[in-house]
């Protein structure tokens, strides 16, 4: 920064936006892409999850939009939320609220549902939007979420909409949960995934939808490696076209 003026380099590295429904594999793919490109990784779902966890613990109802937004604003103003890249590929982003490591606590089906509920409130979204823009505006960044290519960075150089059939997404999510010792059945997991899809796609503000310019990737019949390779090719093509 020079004085009060931000110097934006014309050669800024791209912003890569990855949106898509629950369980599409955005997090694992985003991690791998960020590593391969040496880009920063921003997991915006983790921000909504952290707000759901912190407000739940503070006894604030996830339906109480004004109190949720005021609490989220306080957390941001106090710099009480931190998101730090973890070298462990299974962790991805280490999340702290007021110094407490909540990386695992936010990854439960209950917090997924809580994040989806709090994220439907425009006032909560407005608070986190600012945080997301600050985190990504310098470029050289992979952001994953639901509205990155449509709202947060509509001018992102590369946009993906990553999806897969609900059954495949539930099967993958169920395997992840089982590996962590969670006991949810496959049909419960499928129901959770479908409920969250309906909530995230049906909300009035920044609903989950494919940006017109987003590359659609349906990973139903693709392996993880194939998905990553295809996405990397798009990013590299966009970089070399600049
Ligand atoms: O990606 P995730 O499962 O961690 O996201 C949890 C919830 O947060 C998701 O169901 C909806 C919400 N979310 C959102 O509304 N906008 C984003 N950019 C990211 C997540």
Boltz pocket constraint, residues with backbone or C-beta under 6 A from the ligand:
constraints:
  - pocket:
      binder: B
      contacts: [[A, 22], [A, 23], [A, 44], [A, 45], [A, 46], [A, 48], [A, 49], [A, 111], [A, 112], [A, 115], [A, 116], [A, 119], [A, 120], [A, 144], [A, 145], [A, 146], [A, 147], [A, 148], [A, 196], [A, 200], [A, 206]]
      max_distance: 6.0
